[in-house]
Amino acid sequence: MVAAAQHPNITIASYAEVERVEGFIGNFKVIIRKKARSVDENKCTGCGICWEACPSRNITSEFDEGMGKRKAIYLPFKQAVPAVPVIDREHCRYFQSGKCGICRKKCPSGAIDFKQEDEIIEKEFGAIVIATGYELFDWASVYGEYGYGQIPDVITSMQFERMNNASGPTEGEILRPSDGKRPRNIAIITCVGSRDDAKGRSYCSRVCCMYTAKHAHQILEKIPDAQVFVFYMDIRAPGKNYEEFYRRSVEEGAVYIRGRVSRIYRRGELMVVKGEDTLLGRQVEVEADLVILATAIVPSTGFQKISELTGITADKDGFFQEAHPKLRPVETNTAGVFLAGACQGPKDIPDTVAQAGSAAAKVTALFSKGEIETDPMIAEVNKANCSGCGLCLQVCPYDAITLKATKERVAGVERERNVAEVNAGLCRGCGACTTACPSGTINLKGFTNEQILSEVDAGCLGN
Amino acid sequence: MKRIGVFVCHCGTNIASKVDVRSLVESARELQDVAYAADYQFMCSEPGQKLLVNSIREHDLNRVVIASCTPRLHEETFRKAVKAAGLNPYLLEIANIREQCAWVHDDREEATRKASELVSMAVAKARNSSALDSTRIPITKSLLVIGAGIAGIQTALDVADNGYDVMLLDREPTIGGNMVKLDKTFPTLDCSA
């Protein structure tokens, strides 16, 4: 993170969203909205006086997955990059009632700017890498058997990560959210939303078996008298040193129970986790004071917008589609747009870093050439015959056609009229325009009307 | 004058077990403007490509039809070979007689008939093809990375290290994504911040 912040060739645009993407490989024009932080990035020193002074406390921290609290002006976490806070206008007293402004009064560098507005910037890029990552499956809305999110001591693995993190809300102490007590019996349930056609997703999220093994190890390390029960469907540990890692957790004492959990319910302060052990072929019941759900990985919200902006496709689950699953894993069907990380499918950190390196290599190869050779099999307009009706514009999925005014002399009189023009960089040679053109004026080079008709004749009439 | 060469690939037994390649070559020879026709075990192999290049030169061919697998697989390979022989690479047509014929049919006689029709269609198309040239477009050497988690940060660093400008964008107030929320990471248990 810090390496990226300090790199002379990297500009960080945080709290920003892409509004529009125009153009084509090598020549994208991107409109970016930098959302108003209400803090001037150039003046702020990250000293922290503002959020110390802010009276709006007890706001649920998104970064801490609801496990911690933050102020209305806040830094998501201590090592945030950039180290510039943001004002959450919905919870800020100044924005809600016009009174307060303590942060502005206290700020020694005059960085607080309540009037700051979103900034629109326009910039040109030669390539785009999409690395929008993942979110966790919303288990609480469908898993009634796990309490629909109403039992406070049933948490997700990501919530556990925050709790277990030395810089997290409990400074790394594992505590029950309900009463702050240290748990002794901990049940972990894997495949919550993964490999579940009925309630979740059909795919395996690929990382849960491994981080669950890590969680079991960490719990046993921090709470030596703890008992850890892991309910699992299968253990999938197919990576370098992964099987060994999982075995270590088992040897350290984690009890693995092969089977699904059918119900979690409260019994006094504890929870009863009821499931089956398919290896023993019988029902099991575990009393737990903390339950961790290893929830499925799903694409980040907003994947549809990215897909629309860049013209790339997403699969049935919302993961972006690579150009070829084996041979072109980081390219997309939009030339110049590449993929890296979990936005393409669930993957762990080693695979993500490898894929990111691969995307970087593709981008570098493109940039090092300095220019691109276009595919000549694109649409071509016979300007003399084009009536300028514009039907081709409407069917073009790549916005590659425009109407352009041209001057011509007819019977000695100069006149101006519109004719279709194809942008060679944008046209992907799909041929949609050629079928829409009523006068057969647009032709796809390499698949001309004449060529296709001769093929049809040969097929139907014989050569 | 058009001089079309037809090359039928056996693809080992992938095609040859379902299509009578010899009779396919015979029927191709009868087609209008076909000056040469031959078959070979693997057209995509180096000897196969050499056969293609030498035949184009030897028989003065100015259009080429290859009856083989899908163009998605070896169109580029064959275009390069055609170019090496001095022809415009877009004067090549591929008749897909593997995925669209041999792999989906059981009856050898019928499959052979279909393959011969596919070849005659490709020959008809080739007869009307013309040389095409690509153009060159300059590019802006800077990268936009959307999303600044581990994937975005790593891509940005790698590209920036190669000397190109990168904008690393994230909708959240901080970069880092999900990764910075994690405590230690498997299997090495090192810190993720």
HADDOCK unambig.tbl for C-alpha pairs under 7 A between the chains (distance, minus, plus):
assign (segid A and resid 1 and name CA) (segid B and resid 153 and name CA) 6.98 0.50 0.50
assign (segid A and resid 1 and name CA) (segid B and resid 176 and name CA) 6.41 0.50 0.50
assign (segid A and resid 4 and name CA) (segid B and resid 153 and name CA) 6.55 0.50 0.50
assign (segid A and resid 4 and name CA) (segid B and resid 157 and name CA) 6.16 0.50 0.50
assign (segid A and resid 9 and name CA) (segid B and resid 160 and name CA) 5.39 0.50 0.50
assign (segid A and resid 9 and name CA) (segid B and resid 164 and name CA) 6.49 0.50 0.50
assign (segid A and resid 9 and name CA) (segid B and resid 165 and name CA) 4.79 0.50 0.50
assign (segid A and resid 9 and name CA) (segid B and resid 166 and name CA) 6.12 0.50 0.50
assign (segid A and resid 10 and name CA) (segid B and resid 160 and name CA) 6.45 0.50 0.50
assign (segid A and resid 10 and name CA) (segid B and resid 165 and name CA) 6.07 0.50 0.50
assign (segid A and resid 10 and name CA) (segid B and resid 166 and name CA) 4.83 0.50 0.50
assign (segid A and resid 10 and name CA) (segid B and resid 167 and name CA) 5.78 0.50 0.50
assign (segid A and resid 10 and name CA) (segid B and resid 168 and name CA) 6.81 0.50 0.50
assign (segid A and resid 11 and name CA) (segid B and resid 166 and name CA) 6.25 0.50 0.50
assign (segid A and resid 11 and name CA) (segid B and resid 167 and name CA) 4.78 0.50 0.50
assign (segid A and resid 11 and name CA) (segid B and resid 168 and name CA) 6.09 0.50 0.50
assign (segid A and resid 12 and name CA) (segid B and resid 167 and name CA) 5.89 0.50 0.50
assign (segid A and resid 12 and name CA) (segid B and resid 168 and name CA) 4.85 0.50 0.50
assign (segid A and resid 12 and name CA) (segid B and resid 169 and name CA) 6.06 0.50 0.50
assign (segid A and resid 13 and name CA) (segid B and resid 167 and name CA) 6.80 0.50 0.50
assign (segid A and resid 13 and name CA) (segid B and resid 168 and name CA) 5.89 0.50 0.50
assign (segid A and resid 13 and name CA) (segid B and resid 169 and name CA) 4.57 0.50 0.50
assign (segid A and resid 13 and name CA) (segid B and resid 170 and name CA) 6.42 0.50 0.50
assign (segid A and resid 14 and name CA) (segid B and resid 169 and name CA) 5.58 0.50 0.50
assign (segid A and resid 14 and name CA) (segid B and resid 170 and name CA) 4.81 0.50 0.50
assign (segid A and resid 14 and name CA) (segid B and resid 171 and name CA) 6.04 0.50 0.50
assign (segid A and resid 14 and name CA) (segid B and resid 172 and name CA) 6.10 0.50 0.50
assign (segid A and resid 14 and name CA) (segid B and resid 173 and name CA) 5.30 0.50 0.50
assign (segid A and resid 14 and name CA) (segid B and resid 174 and name CA) 5.83 0.50 0.50
assign (segid A and resid 14 and name CA) (segid B and resid 175 and name CA) 6.52 0.50 0.50
assign (segid A and resid 15 and name CA) (segid B and resid 170 and name CA) 5.89 0.50 0.50
assign (segid A and resid 15 and name CA) (segid B and resid 171 and name CA) 4.40 0.50 0.50
assign (segid A and resid 15 and name CA) (segid B and resid 172 and name CA) 4.68 0.50 0.50
assign (segid A and resid 15 and name CA) (segid B and resid 173 and name CA) 4.40 0.50 0.50
assign (segid A and resid 16 and name CA) (segid B and resid 169 and name CA) 6.39 0.50 0.50
assign (segid A and resid 16 and name CA) (segid B and resid 170 and name CA) 5.76 0.50 0.50
assign (segid A and resid 16 and name CA) (segid B and resid 171 and name CA) 4.69 0.50 0.50
assign (segid A and resid 17 and name CA) (segid B and resid 170 and name CA) 6.86 0.50 0.50
assign (segid A and resid 17 and name CA) (segid B and resid 171 and name CA) 5.39 0.50 0.50
assign (segid A and resid 26 and name CA) (segid B and resid 138 and name CA) 6.95 0.50 0.50
assign (segid A and resid 26 and name CA) (segid B and resid 139 and name CA) 4.04 0.50 0.50
assign (segid A and resid 26 and name CA) (segid B and resid 140 and name CA) 5.48 0.50 0.50
assign (segid A and resid 27 and name CA) (segid B and resid 139 and name CA) 5.82 0.50 0.50
assign (segid A and resid 27 and name CA) (segid B and resid 140 and name CA) 5.95 0.50 0.50
assign (segid A and resid 80 and name CA) (segid B and resid 174 and name CA) 5.49 0.50 0.50
assign (segid A and resid 81 and name CA) (segid B and resid 174 and name CA) 5.16 0.50 0.50
assign (segid A and resid 81 and name CA) (segid B and resid 175 and name CA) 5.74 0.50 0.50
assign (segid A and resid 82 and name CA) (segid B and resid 174 and name CA) 6.04 0.50 0.50
assign (segid A and resid 86 and name CA) (segid B and resid 173 and name CA) 6.90 0.50 0.50
assign (segid A and resid 124 and name CA) (segid B and resid 140 and name CA) 6.98 0.50 0.50
assign (segid A and resid 125 and name CA) (segid B and resid 140 and name CA) 5.67 0.50 0.50
assign (segid A and resid 125 and name CA) (segid B and resid 141 and name CA) 6.82 0.50 0.50
assign (segid A and resid 125 and name CA) (segid B and resid 142 and name CA) 5.03 0.50 0.50
assign (segid A and resid 125 and name CA) (segid B and resid 143 and name CA) 5.43 0.50 0.50
assign (segid A and resid 125 and name CA) (segid B and resid 144 and name CA) 6.30 0.50 0.50
assign (segid A and resid 126 and name CA) (segid B and resid 139 and name CA) 5.67 0.50 0.50
assign (segid A and resid 126 and name CA) (segid B and resid 140 and name CA) 4.45 0.50 0.50
assign (segid A and resid 126 and name CA) (segid B and resid 141 and name CA) 5.36 0.50 0.50
assign (segid A and resid 126 and name CA) (segid B and resid 142 and name CA) 5.43 0.50 0.50
assign (segid A and resid 126 and name CA) (segid B and resid 143 and name CA) 5.98 0.50 0.50
assign (segid A and resid 127 and name CA) (segid B and resid 142 and name CA) 6.91 0.50 0.50
assign (segid A and resid 127 and name CA) (segid B and resid 143 and name CA) 5.12 0.50 0.50
assign (segid A and resid 127 and name CA) (segid B and resid 144 and name CA) 6.46 0.50 0.50
assign (segid A and resid 128 and name CA) (segid B and resid 143 and name CA) 5.79 0.50 0.50
assign (segid A and resid 128 and name CA) (segid B and resid 144 and name CA) 4.81 0.50 0.50
assign (segid A and resid 128 and name CA) (segid B and resid 145 and name CA) 5.83 0.50 0.50
assign (segid A and resid 129 and name CA) (segid B and resid 144 and name CA) 6.30 0.50 0.50
assign (segid A and resid 129 and name CA) (segid B and resid 145 and name CA) 4.75 0.50 0.50
assign (segid A and resid 129 and name CA) (segid B and resid 146 and name CA) 6.25 0.50 0.50
assign (segid A and resid 130 and name CA) (segid B and resid 145 and name CA) 6.02 0.50 0.50
assign (segid A and resid 130 and name CA) (segid B and resid 146 and name CA) 5.00 0.50 0.50
assign (segid A and resid 130 and name CA) (segid B and resid 147 and name CA) 6.68 0.50 0.50
assign (segid A and resid 131 and name CA) (segid B and resid 145 and name CA) 6.90 0.50 0.50
assign (segid A and resid 131 and name CA) (segid B and resid 146 and name CA) 5.65 0.50 0.50
assign (segid A and resid 131 and name CA) (segid B and resid 147 and name CA) 4.83 0.50 0.50
assign (segid A and resid 131 and name CA) (segid B and resid 151 and name CA) 5.83 0.50 0.50
assign (segid A and resid 131 and name CA) (segid B and resid 152 and name CA) 5.21 0.50 0.50
assign (segid A and resid 132 and name CA) (segid B and resid 146 and name CA) 6.30 0.50 0.50
assign (segid A and resid 132 and name CA) (segid B and resid 147 and name CA) 4.54 0.50 0.50
assign (segid A and resid 161 and name CA) (segid B and resid 181 and name CA) 6.86 0.50 0.50
assign (segid A and resid 161 and name CA) (segid B and resid 182 and name CA) 5.35 0.50 0.50
assign (segid A and resid 161 and name CA) (segid B and resid 183 and name CA) 5.69 0.50 0.50
assign (segid A and resid 162 and name CA) (segid B and resid 181 and name CA) 6.17 0.50 0.50
assign (segid A and resid 162 and name CA) (segid B and resid 182 and name CA) 6.69 0.50 0.50
assign (segid A and resid 164 and name CA) (segid B and resid 183 and name CA) 6.43 0.50 0.50
assign (segid A and resid 165 and name CA) (segid B and resid 182 and name CA) 6.93 0.50 0.50
assign (segid A and resid 165 and name CA) (segid B and resid 183 and name CA) 4.70 0.50 0.50
assign (segid A and resid 210 and name CA) (segid B and resid 186 and name CA) 6.88 0.50 0.50
assign (segid A and resid 211 and name CA) (segid B and resid 186 and name CA) 6.63 0.50 0.50
assign (segid A and resid 214 and name CA) (segid B and resid 186 and name CA) 6.51 0.50 0.50
assign (segid A and resid 241 and name CA) (segid B and resid 187 and name CA) 6.66 0.50 0.50
assign (segid A and resid 242 and name CA) (segid B and resid 187 and name CA) 6.20 0.50 0.50
assign (segid A and resid 245 and name CA) (segid B and resid 187 and name CA) 6.22 0.50 0.50
assign (segid A and resid 340 and name CA) (segid B and resid 151 and name CA) 5.62 0.50 0.50
assign (segid A and resid 341 and name CA) (segid B and resid 151 and name CA) 5.03 0.50 0.50
assign (segid A and resid 352 and name CA) (segid B and resid 151 and name CA) 5.74 0.50 0.50
assign (segid A and resid 353 and name CA) (segid B and resid 151 and name CA) 6.06 0.50 0.50
assign (segid A and resid 353 and name CA) (segid B and resid 154 and name CA) 6.40 0.50 0.50
assign (segid A and resid 356 and name CA) (segid B and resid 151 and name CA) 5.36 0.50 0.50
assign (segid A and resid 356 and name CA) (segid B and resid 154 and name CA) 5.88 0.50 0.50
assign (segid A and resid 356 and name CA) (segid B and resid 155 and name CA) 4.82 0.50 0.50
assign (segid A and resid 357 and name CA) (segid B and resid 154 and name CA) 6.93 0.50 0.50
assign (segid A and resid 357 and name CA) (segid B and resid 155 and name CA) 5.90 0.50 0.50
assign (segid A and resid 357 and name CA) (segid B and resid 158 and name CA) 6.59 0.50 0.50
assign (segid A and resid 359 and name CA) (segid B and resid 155 and name CA) 6.69 0.50 0.50
assign (segid A and resid 360 and name CA) (segid B and resid 155 and name CA) 5.17 0.50 0.50
assign (segid A and resid 360 and name CA) (segid B and resid 158 and name CA) 5.89 0.50 0.50
assign (segid A and resid 360 and name CA) (segid B and resid 159 and name CA) 5.40 0.50 0.50
assign (segid A and resid 364 and name CA) (segid B and resid 159 and name CA) 6.25 0.50 0.50
assign (segid A and resid 367 and name CA) (segid B and resid 141 and name CA) 5.38 0.50 0.50
assign (segid A and resid 370 and name CA) (segid B and resid 138 and name CA) 6.17 0.50 0.50
assign (segid A and resid 370 and name CA) (segid B and resid 139 and name CA) 5.82 0.50 0.50
assign (segid A and resid 371 and name CA) (segid B and resid 136 and name CA) 6.29 0.50 0.50
assign (segid A and resid 371 and name CA) (segid B and resid 137 and name CA) 5.37 0.50 0.50
assign (segid A and resid 371 and name CA) (segid B and resid 138 and name CA) 4.15 0.50 0.50
assign (segid A and resid 371 and name CA) (segid B and resid 139 and name CA) 5.25 0.50 0.50
assign (segid A and resid 372 and name CA) (segid B and resid 136 and name CA) 5.45 0.50 0.50
assign (segid A and resid 372 and name CA) (segid B and resid 137 and name CA) 5.28 0.50 0.50
assign (segid A and resid 372 and name CA) (segid B and resid 138 and name CA) 6.41 0.50 0.50
assign (segid A and resid 373 and name CA) (segid B and resid 134 and name CA) 6.10 0.50 0.50
assign (segid A and resid 373 and name CA) (segid B and resid 135 and name CA) 5.71 0.50 0.50
assign (segid A and resid 373 and name CA) (segid B and resid 136 and name CA) 4.60 0.50 0.50
assign (segid A and resid 373 and name CA) (segid B and resid 137 and name CA) 6.54 0.50 0.50
assign (segid A and resid 374 and name CA) (segid B and resid 134 and name CA) 5.33 0.50 0.50
assign (segid A and resid 374 and name CA) (segid B and resid 135 and name CA) 5.51 0.50 0.50
assign (segid A and resid 374 and name CA) (segid B and resid 136 and name CA) 6.17 0.50 0.50
assign (segid A and resid 375 and name CA) (segid B and resid 134 and name CA) 5.75 0.50 0.50
assign (segid A and resid 376 and name CA) (segid B and resid 132 and name CA) 6.12 0.50 0.50
assign (segid A and resid 376 and name CA) (segid B and resid 133 and name CA) 5.78 0.50 0.50
assign (segid A and resid 376 and name CA) (segid B and resid 134 and name CA) 4.65 0.50 0.50
assign (segid A and resid 446 and name CA) (segid B and resid 129 and name CA) 6.62 0.50 0.50
assign (segid A and resid 451 and name CA) (segid B and resid 125 and name CA) 4.84 0.50 0.50
assign (segid A and resid 451 and name CA) (segid B and resid 128 and name CA) 5.51 0.50 0.50
assign (segid A and resid 451 and name CA) (segid B and resid 129 and name CA) 6.84 0.50 0.50
assign (segid A and resid 452 and name CA) (segid B and resid 125 and name CA) 6.66 0.50 0.50
assign (segid A and resid 454 and name CA) (segid B and resid 124 and name CA) 5.68 0.50 0.50
assign (segid A and resid 454 and name CA) (segid B and resid 125 and name CA) 5.99 0.50 0.50
assign (segid A and resid 455 and name CA) (segid B and resid 121 and name CA) 4.56 0.50 0.50
assign (segid A and resid 455 and name CA) (segid B and resid 122 and name CA) 6.64 0.50 0.50
assign (segid A and resid 455 and name CA) (segid B and resid 124 and name CA) 5.52 0.50 0.50
assign (segid A and resid 455 and name CA) (segid B and resid 125 and name CA) 5.43 0.50 0.50
assign (segid A and resid 458 and name CA) (segid B and resid 120 and name CA) 6.31 0.50 0.50
assign (segid A and resid 458 and name CA) (segid B and resid 121 and name CA) 5.11 0.50 0.50
assign (segid A and resid 458 and name CA) (segid B and resid 124 and name CA) 6.38 0.50 0.50
assign (segid A and resid 459 and name CA) (segid B and resid 117 and name CA) 6.13 0.50 0.50
assign (segid A and resid 459 and name CA) (segid B and resid 121 and name CA) 5.71 0.50 0.50
assign (segid A and resid 463 and name CA) (segid B and resid 31 and name CA) 6.71 0.50 0.50
assign (segid A and resid 463 and name CA) (segid B and resid 120 and name CA) 6.32 0.50 0.50
